[in-house]
Amino acid sequence: QVQLQESGPGLVKPSETLSLTCTVSGGSISSHYWSWIRQPPGKGLEWIGYFYYSGSINYNPSLKSRVTISADTSKNQFSLKLRSVTAADTAVYYCASDTMGGFDYWGQGTLVTVSS
Amino acid sequence: QSALTQPASVSGSPGQSITISCTGTSSDVGAYNYVSWYQQHPGKAPKLMIYDVSNRPSGVSNRFSGSKSGNTASLTISGLQAEDGADYYCTSYTSSSPYVFGTGTKVTVL
């Protein structure tokens, strides 16, 4: 059973960089797609980007200028950095895998609040 | 890339069937058979219910079914049960951004 766990600061100041890590157990990030998805409080889901085991990385065009996704296969982790954050970036951030054509495994999510 | 359009809310009585639509364009829903559906209860992570338009992951009840016609995908829940009350989201592969989510639908079991 694949398990994902997000970790990182729950509070980030405006204009700074949000950094999160997803640790994967029960499976290897050296296969399939690994995504970051967020959900502002009371709102819908937004796909941020993915890391593909071949090394390919793809981003939501609306966030592309501020986002970097990277992976450390030796630690079985992948990470998200979102620069120049504002209050609009306050959300629950999820990491998720796509092994079958849909996001089949999800982390529990972590709330990141952007506030001074 | 605009979000896929879903009705804000759908309701039904126990035992009834309901259908949630997910309308996109010829660049997303209409172009690819990569539509998936998610159920989300309050405070929980979404759960995959349907992938590749009409396939159910292992463990998902066969009361949930998916289909697609043109630019619109649909999720049908038959034999509605109290625990089906949740938010539901569709997503599709797109030509401009690998994934786009729907606006979300709140299902209420009366």
Interface residues (C-beta under 8 A of the other chain):
Chain A: S35 G44 L45 E46 W47 Y50 N58 N60 P61 S62 Y94 M100 G101 G102 F103 D104 W106 G107 Q108 G109
Chain B: Q1 A3 Y34 S36 W37 Y38 A45 P46 K47 L48 I50 Y51 D52 N55 P57 Y89 T91 S96 S97 P98 Y99 V100 F101 G102 T103 G104
